[in-house]
Amino acid sequence: MASPQQELKPGDLIEIFRIGYEHWALYIGDGYVIHLAPPVIVPLIADGYPAASSSSALSVLGSIAVVKQELLTDVTGGCHYWVNNSLDHKYEPLPVDVIISSAKELVGRKMKYSIVSRNCEHFVTKLRYGRSHCQQVENAVADIGTVAKVGAAAVIGMAVAGALLRS
């Protein structure tokens, strides 16, 4: 759940911690959020936690998602969440009335979905800042790069060690 000190304000980005990924929504007030979700809801439960409920886990399997307005409590399904407007230092948020009206105009619309370039985090950051951003994708790309560098260093190290042993 959100920290008791965190008062939700319209236009806030909500990061919801699911098993293995984070789902993102835009708080619009009165307990409601707007988010990008799969067109068909198929509840999945894993270890007592909602693995997908009405959120984005299933949308990674398809290329279409739907913009939905739902109660925050229904979207979180008991999972921990918090306000994450961490990009406010990098980008200036649009006026709240513009953020909310733009989001509401999209409710019910089917949109292209891509886990790499058009996911729920891209969707809400576009609404708040006027530009898409996804830290999850950036972190994954950085992690892959680190693994590749470590693997290459290990191969080079083994080749050097082998050459030293042979000499």
Protein Blocks (a to p, Z undefined) as FASTA:
>chain_A
ZZfklccdehiacddddehiacddddebjhiacddddfbdcdddeehiafklmmmklmmm
pmbdcdddddfklmnnopacdddfklmmmpccddfklmmmmmmmmgopacdddfklmcfk
lmmmmmmnopacdfklmmmmmmmmmmmmmmmmmmmmmmmmmmmmmZZ
